[in-house]
Amino acid sequence: MKKYRILLILLLVFAAACNIFGQAKAYPFEVKKSGTGSQSIIFIPGFASSGEVWNDTTAKFEKNFVCYVLTMKGFAGVPPAANADFKSWEKEIAAYIQDQKIEKPIIIGHSMGGGLAMALAADYPELIDKIVVVDALPCLAALSDPNFKSKENNDCTSTINALKTMNDEQFKQMQTSTIPRLVADLSMQETVIGWSMKSDRTTFAKMYCDFSNTDLREKIKHIQCPALVLLESYFVNFKPAIENQYKNLKTADMRYASKGLHFIMYDDKEWYLDQLNNFLSSTK
């Protein structure tokens, strides 16, 4: 009897250990941490992109900052998570900041990642020190449709089905025709196409549909921290419409690149790094 009692105790101890060590929280992103410093930066890549999009940026700033580079699950070869959506990704990034006790980080986001940076700063103002929005708008759909209104219960089924029925060659052709309109740097076009090809098709379609329905124009009035907004050179042609979208972000310092397309960190790298350096080194 004593032997069985000891065995039972051992099993209970083992079960408790599994419960403690086997249930580490799963976030909808992978994280690569580097650098040293008293201030942290969290980098959020854009739609279907790898955290590698920030390689040149972290190489410049990791000497003075702790850098947390995210790659969202389902993008660029990272295995997908269930039920991806913009709001839950925002919530989980905030949870990560709190769980890891990252004190007042700077958030830098590109494209959809820029949208997440704005949403985080608006909904969790106490968590964020500064944000940098790299070529993102509060409401992308409103640029072509000023009367756009987001749907409360947006059904993405048709978008998901359309993307999933494409074979790899069809999907690659679509991306090969799209990416040159986003990246002027020829040496990086294949890299960005490759990230799309390695992305989970359901996540790709769902997040494209979800972000296309996102409207942050009212929400950004709650942002209290300094905000640097870096926009591609072509957007200067739509300056009144774009700056109208940002009218509620009272802390915004808006700047337009001198050349290139959507991936400013590749297409106007020197200008982009100079803007970041000035903003990150400035005090409130």
Backbone hydrogen bonds, N-H to C=O, Kabsch-Sander energy under -0.5 kcal/mol:
donor,donor_aa,acceptor,acceptor_aa,energy
5,R,1,M,-2.2
6,I,2,K,-2.2
7,L,3,K,-2.1
8,L,4,Y,-2.6
9,I,5,R,-2.2
10,L,6,I,-2.4
11,L,7,L,-2.4
12,L,8,L,-2.2
13,V,9,I,-2.5
14,F,10,L,-2.5
15,A,11,L,-2.5
16,A,12,L,-2.3
17,A,13,V,-2.3
18,C,14,F,-2.4
19,N,15,A,-2.1
20,I,16,A,-2.2
21,F,17,A,-3.1
22,G,18,C,-2.2
27,Y,25,K,-0.6
29,F,27,Y,-0.6
30,E,71,T,-2.8
32,K,69,V,-2.2
33,K,31,V,-0.5
34,S,67,C,-2.2
36,T,62,E,-1.8
39,Q,64,N,-0.5
41,I,66,V,-2.9
42,I,106,I,-3.0
43,F,41,I,-0.5
43,F,68,Y,-2.9
44,I,108,I,-2.8
49,S,46,G,-2.1
53,V,50,S,-1.9
54,W,51,G,-2.0
55,N,52,E,-2.1
58,T,54,W,-2.9
59,A,55,N,-2.0
60,K,56,D,-1.0
61,F,57,T,-1.8
62,E,58,T,-2.7
64,N,61,F,-1.5
65,F,61,F,-1.4
66,V,39,Q,-2.2
67,C,34,S,-3.5
67,C,65,F,-0.6
68,Y,41,I,-3.0
68,Y,66,V,-0.5
69,V,32,K,-2.9
69,V,67,C,-0.6
70,L,43,F,-2.5
70,L,68,Y,-0.6
71,T,30,E,-1.8
73,K,28,P,-2.2
74,G,78,V,-1.8
75,F,72,M,-2.0
76,A,195,W,-0.8
77,G,198,K,-1.0
78,V,75,F,-2.0
89,W,85,D,-2.2
90,E,86,F,-2.3
91,K,87,K,-2.4
92,E,88,S,-2.3
93,I,89,W,-2.0
94,A,90,E,-2.1
95,A,91,K,-2.1
96,Y,92,E,-2.2
97,I,93,I,-2.1
98,Q,94,A,-2.0
99,D,95,A,-3.4
100,Q,96,Y,-2.7
101,K,98,Q,-0.8
102,I,97,I,-2.4
103,E,101,K,-0.8
104,K,102,I,-0.6
106,I,40,S,-2.6
107,I,130,K,-2.4
108,I,42,I,-2.8
108,I,106,I,-0.5
109,G,132,V,-2.5
110,H,44,I,-2.1
111,S,134,V,-2.6
113,G,110,H,-2.5
114,G,111,S,-0.9
115,G,111,S,-1.6
116,L,112,M,-2.1
117,A,113,G,-2.0
118,M,114,G,-2.1
119,A,115,G,-2.5
120,L,116,L,-2.7
121,A,117,A,-2.2
122,A,118,M,-1.9
123,D,119,A,-2.7
124,Y,120,L,-2.7
127,L,124,Y,-2.0
128,I,124,Y,-0.8
129,D,105,P,-2.6
130,K,105,P,-0.7
131,I,226,P,-2.0
132,V,107,I,-2.7
133,V,228,L,-3.1
134,V,109,G,-3.2
134,V,132,V,-0.6
135,D,133,V,-0.9
135,D,230,L,-3.9
142,A,139,C,-0.7
143,L,140,L,-1.5
144,S,140,L,-0.5
144,S,141,A,-0.8
145,D,141,A,-1.6
148,F,145,D,-2.3
154,N,151,K,-0.5
154,N,152,E,-0.5
156,C,154,N,-0.7
160,I,156,C,-2.5
161,N,157,T,-2.8
162,A,158,S,-2.3
163,L,159,T,-2.1
164,K,160,I,-2.5
165,T,161,N,-1.6
166,M,162,A,-0.5
166,M,163,L,-0.7
171,F,167,N,-2.5
172,K,168,D,-2.5
173,Q,169,E,-2.3
174,M,170,Q,-2.0
175,Q,171,F,-2.3
176,T,172,K,-2.9
177,S,173,Q,-1.6
178,T,174,M,-1.3
179,I,175,Q,-2.9
181,R,178,T,-1.8
182,L,179,I,-2.5
183,V,179,I,-2.2
186,L,184,A,-0.7
188,M,185,D,-1.7
189,Q,185,D,-0.8
189,Q,186,L,-0.7
190,E,186,L,-0.6
192,V,188,M,-2.2
193,I,189,Q,-2.4
194,G,190,E,-2.5
195,W,191,T,-1.8
196,S,192,V,-1.7
197,M,193,I,-2.4
198,K,194,G,-1.8
199,S,196,S,-1.2
200,D,74,G,-2.9
204,F,200,D,-2.7
205,A,201,R,-2.5
206,K,202,T,-2.9
207,M,203,T,-2.7
208,Y,204,F,-1.9
209,C,205,A,-2.4
210,D,206,K,-2.7
211,F,207,M,-2.7
212,S,208,Y,-1.8
213,N,209,C,-0.7
213,N,210,D,-0.7
214,T,211,F,-1.5
216,L,138,P,-2.5
220,I,216,L,-2.2
221,K,218,E,-1.6
222,H,219,K,-2.2
223,I,220,I,-1.5
227,A,251,T,-1.4
228,L,131,I,-2.3
229,V,227,A,-0.5
229,V,253,D,-2.6
230,L,133,V,-2.9
230,L,228,L,-0.6
231,L,229,V,-0.5
231,L,255,R,-2.8
234,Y,260,G,-0.5
235,F,232,E,-1.1
236,V,233,S,-1.6
237,N,234,Y,-1.8
238,F,235,F,-1.8
239,K,236,V,-1.2
242,I,238,F,-2.7
243,E,239,K,-2.9
244,N,240,P,-1.6
245,Q,241,A,-1.5
246,Y,242,I,-1.4
247,K,244,N,-1.1
249,L,246,Y,-2.0
250,K,248,N,-1.3
252,A,249,L,-1.6
253,D,227,A,-2.5
254,M,252,A,-0.6
255,R,229,V,-2.9
257,A,231,L,-3.3
263,F,182,L,-2.1
264,I,262,H,-1.9
266,Y,263,F,-1.8
267,D,263,F,-2.4
268,D,264,I,-2.5
269,K,266,Y,-0.6
272,Y,268,D,-2.7
273,L,269,K,-2.9
274,D,270,E,-2.1
275,Q,271,W,-2.4
276,L,272,Y,-2.2
277,N,273,L,-2.7
278,N,274,D,-2.3
279,F,275,Q,-2.1
280,L,276,L,-3.2
281,S,277,N,-1.7
282,S,278,N,-0.6
282,S,279,F,-0.5
